Amino acid sequence: MNTTDPLEWSSIAVGQVWTRMIQSGPHQASEAVVFLHGNPGSASDWVDLVTEVGESRRAVAFDLPDFGQTVAAPDFGNSLEEYSEFFGEALDTLGISRVQLVLHDLGGLIGLSWAVQNLDKLAGVTLIDTGVMPGFKWHSTARAWQTPVLGEVLQAVTTRAMFRRVTSKAEPRGLPREYLDEMYGNYDRRTRAAVLKLYRDLKAVAGQSDLIAMPLKDADIPCLVIWGAHDRYLGPEFAERQKEAFPSAEVHVLAESGHWPHIDDPATTTGLITRFLRRSE
C-alpha cells in the first residue's frame, strides 16, 4: 500500500451536503488524524499540516457546512448540536472509526461535543487555542454577533480592508496577507449568517463546560495543548485549565503567537503535533 499519497482536494457527500475536503496518506485507513477549523476558517487552514502528517498516516480536513466552499443543507440550523452531528456523519462517511482530533477555535467546541459521545473512537486530541472554557467571558465581537440587529449590522459593514486590519492587528506577528484574503474570500453572506446563528446558539448553551470536561477527565485521553500567549479572543490562562478535562495534557504556550499558532508559527506547531502523534501511536 502507498502510505504517502500526496495531498488531494476532493469533495464527499455527507447526507445532503457536498463537503470540500483535503486528504493525504493512506486514504482507506480506518484511523486518521482529522483537523477541524474554527471561525472564520476552512479546510484550507490545514494544507501544510495535512501534507506533513500524511507522510506517515491518514490525514483529513474538511469544510464545516456554510464555511469555506461548502453549502449547508436547506434545513441546517447552524447550531452546535447540528455541527457535532455533521462531524460524526462525515467521519462515518469517510470510514474513520478511530481518530486523532486536531481542533482550533470553534472547531474545539464542535469536536469535543462529538468526542464526549464517542470516547471509544478517540485516540487523542490536540487543542490549538480552544478546549473547555470554564468561566469564559465572550470577547466583544462575539457579544456583538450574539446581539440581534447589532450582529447583522456588524456583518454587513465588515469590508475586506476592515477584516484584514482588525484581524491582523490582534496578532503579534500579523498574519500572511494571502491567508487573510482567502479567509475573507470565504466569509461571504452565507457564512456571515451562519456565524450569527452559531454564536447565538452557543450563548444559549454556555456554561456547559463541566458536561464536556467530566467524561473526558475520567477517560484521561492523551492531549496536546498549543496556545498563543497573545490570544485576544481566548486568553492563554485557559491553556493549563485544559488539564481539568485532560489530566495528562502536555501544554505549550507559544510566547510570540496569537490566536492562530499554526499560521503564525507553523514550524513550531507542526513539530509539536508530529512528535505528539508519534508518542501516541
N, C-alpha and C positions, 0 to 999 in steps of 0.2 A: 504494500500500500504506500502511496505517496503521502508522507506525513508533513510535507511542506508545500502544500498547494498555495499558489500566490493569492494575494488579495483579490477578491471578486465582488463586484457590485451586482446585485440582483434584486428581485422582489419575490415575496411569498404571499399567498392568500391566507390570512388569519381571519377565519369567519368570513365576513362580508368585506374585509379590508385588504387591499393590496398594499403591503408594507415594504418600503425600501429598506434594504439591508446590505451589510458588508460581512464578508466571511473569509477566513483563511485557515490553513491547517487541514486536517482530515475531515472533510465535510460530513461524513456519515457517523462520526464518533458520537456515542451517546452521552459522553461527558464533555462539557465545554466551559470555557470562560466567556461569560456574557456581560457586555458593557451596556449600561443604561444611562442615558444622558439626562440632563436637567432642563431648566428653563432659563433663557432660551437655549436651545440646543438641538442636536440631531445625531444620527449615526456618524456624520462627518467628523464629529468631535474626536472620534476614536480611531481614525485611519492609521495613525502611526502605531498605536498600541496594539490594535488588532493585527497589524502586519508583524510586529515584533513577537507577540505571544504565539501567533500562528506558526512560528518556526518550530515549535515543539508540541503544540496541541491545538485542538479546535478552538477558534476564537470568533465570536459573533457580536455584532451590534446592529440595532435596527431603530428606525424612527418610531416614536410613540404616535398614536393617532392624533392628527391635527398639528404635528410638529414636523420639521424638515419638509419632505415632499410627500408625506403620507396623509391622505384624507380619511377622516373617521367615517364610520357608518352613519347613516342619517339619524338613527335613534340613539347615538352615543352621547352621553350627557357630560363627559369630561370630569367625572368625579374620581376621587381616589380609588374607590372600590372598583369602578369600571376599568381604570388603568391597571390595577393589580390583576384583575381577571384577564384582561387582554394579555398582559405579560405572561401569565401561566399558559394561556392558549397558544401564544407564539412559541413557547418552549415545546409544548406538545407537538405542534405542527412541525417543528424542526427536528423532532425525535430526540430531544435532550432530556434525559432522565436524571442527570446529576450535574450540578452547576457550581462553578465558582463565580460569584457575583462581583462586579466592579461597578460601583454606584457613585454618581455625582449629583449634588444639589437635590432637586425634587425627585430624581431617579432613586434616591435613597429611601424616601417615604414609600414610593411605589414598590421597589424591590423588597424592602423589609416587610411591608404589609403582605406581600406574597410569601415571603420566607417563613413567617411565623405559622403559616398554614401548611408548609411543605418542608419541615425540618429534615425529613428523611431524604430529601433531594439536594440538600445543601452541603457542599464540600468546604466552603469557605467564603469569606466576604472581605472585599476591600472597600473602604469608605473614604471618598475624597470630598472633604468639606460637606459632610452630610451624616445622617445617622439618627439616633434617638436624641431628642432635644427637650429634656425636662426643664420647664420654666422658660422656654424660649419666648422672646418678645419679637413680634414681626417687625421687619425693617420698614422704613417709611414708604417705599414704593409698593411693597406688599399690602400695607394698610390702605394705600390709595386704590389699588386694584380691588380690594375687598369691599370698597365703598361704592354703592350704586351711584351712577351718573359720573362721579369723580373718576372712577376707573375707566369708564368709556371715553371721557374727555382726554385723560392722560394717554390712552392708547391711540386716540385719533390724532393727537398733536405730536407724537413721537416721530420725528424725521430721522433720516439716515445720519445726518450730522449730529443731531442731539443724541441719538443712540450711541454713536461712536464716541462722542465726547464724554458722556456720563459714565458709560461702561468702562472705558479705558482709564478715566480719571481715578476710579476707585481701586485701580490695580497698581501696586508699587513699581512694577516693571512695564506697565502698559500691556496691551495685547496686540498681536500682529494685525495689521490693517486688513489683510486678506481674510483672516479669521472673523474679525468684526463684520466685514462686509458680507461674508457668507451667512453669518447669524442673522444680520438684518434682512438679507435677501429672503430668508425663510420666515421672517417674522411678519407675515402678511396678515390680512384682515381675519382670515380663518384662525390662525394661531393666536392672534391677539384676543379674539373672542373666547377661545379655549382657555387661555391663561386666566381670564376673569372668572370663568365658571369654576376652574380648578381651585383657584385661590379662595374663592368664596366657599367652596365645599370644604377646603382644608380648615378654614376659620371655624366652620360648624363642628368639625371633628377634632379640634385642637384639644390638648390635654390628655391624649391617649397614649403618651409615651410608655407608661407602665404596662399597658396591654401588649405592647410590642417587646419591651425590654425583658419582662419576666420569663417568657418561654425561651427566648434566646439565651438569657443568662443561665438557665437550667441546662441548656444543651451545650454551652461553652464552645461555640463554633469558632474555629480558627479565624482570626480577623487582623487585618492590617488597616490602620488609620493614617491617612495623609491629610494634613490640614495646612492651609496658608496662614501664617501669623498675622497677615494684614487683611483677612477676610472681613469686609464691612457688612456683609449680609448675615453670615453665620459665624459668630465670633470664635476665635481659637480656644476660648475657655471650654468649649464643648468637646475638644479633642480627647482629653483624658476622661471625660464623662462617658465616652463610648464603652468604657470598661464596666459600666452599670449593666450593659447588655451583653458585652463580650469580655468576660473577666480576664482572659489571657491575651487580650489585644496588644499588638505591637503598635505603638503610637509614635508618629513623626510629625512635628510641627516645623514647616519649612520657613526659615526666618525671612526670606525675601519674597515669598509668594503671597498672592491674594486668593480670590475665590476659585481660580482655575489653575491649580498647580500643574495639571497635566498639559496645559497650554503654555504657561509662562516658564516652567522648568521641566520640560519633557524628559531630559536625560535623568534627572534625579528620580522623578516619578516612575519612569519606566524601569529603572534599576531596582527600586524598592518593590515594585509589583512582580517583576520576573523572579527576584530572589524569594519572595514570599510564596509564589506559586511552586517553585522548586521544593521548598521546605514542606509544602502541603501535600506533595504527591504521596 
